[in-house]
């Protein structure tokens, strides 16, 4: 059984992202208002990024290849991404990577209120709602998680108002599965086109410089063959 992501209203999430990406100010609570959505769409060109380093992960701020989130030995996340040269975009992509790690951490712990997860999402926004629903659903079934999930085809949009950026990417679930937390039995299903997921996030920079970029809005398209098949 592949991991099942709960349905989040694409229209609602997209509308929220459009308003945010219009760069209309407001604080971390998201109280901004605007009757325009011009500029909501992020740049179509991927941000410039250097080739991946041959010597592995670098211990640098805003580097998605490093993280202090520790996952179980049987859970591996592969980020087949390029590191942006722009530091703000790099930090936003780093936050998106940790958003995925935090999901898996909470699923492994079977804890929708996992503090690691709470630290990677903006309170009371759709990204938090999405991932809390996901972890709550799997934990009620007595499921944990095991295997490997790969992320690729990343795109980082322009930074708006110095604090918001759209990040999109694909996930391949061919090798990630639910696991019965008590027996340890892996719940497998045949691989199909449903393994592809397409994520659309709006990442938000914290007003506190020491805090990471956090996921504000999230929408996930399942069976995303058009966006993600290679």
Number of C-alpha atoms within 10 A of each C-alpha: 13 20 20 16 17 17 13 18 15 14 10 14 21 18 15 19 25 20 19 30 26 21 23 17 18 12 10 15 10 16 10 13 13 11 8 12 16 11 15 21 14 19 14 10 10 15 18 13 13 10 10 12 10 6 6 9 13 11 11 9 13 22 20 24 19 16 16 7 12 11 16 12 8 9 18 17 17 14 16 13 20 22 23 24 12 13 13 19 26 21 22 31 29 23 26 27 22 28 26 17 23 24 22 25 25 26 26 22 19 22 18 21 13 17 12 16 24 19 17 26 27 23 17 12 17 23 26 23 18 20 26 21 17 20 27 18 18 23 20 10 12 15 26 25 27 25 17 16 18 17 21 17 17 18 23 25 21 23 21 19 14 12 20 28 30 31 23 21 20 23 22 21 22 21 15 23 23 25 23 18 17 9 9 13 13 18 16 15 11 8 12 11 15 16 22 20 22 24 18 21 26 28 32 25 23 16 12 8 8 7 11 23 31 29 30 29 27 28 24 22 19 18 16 19 16 9 14 19 13 6
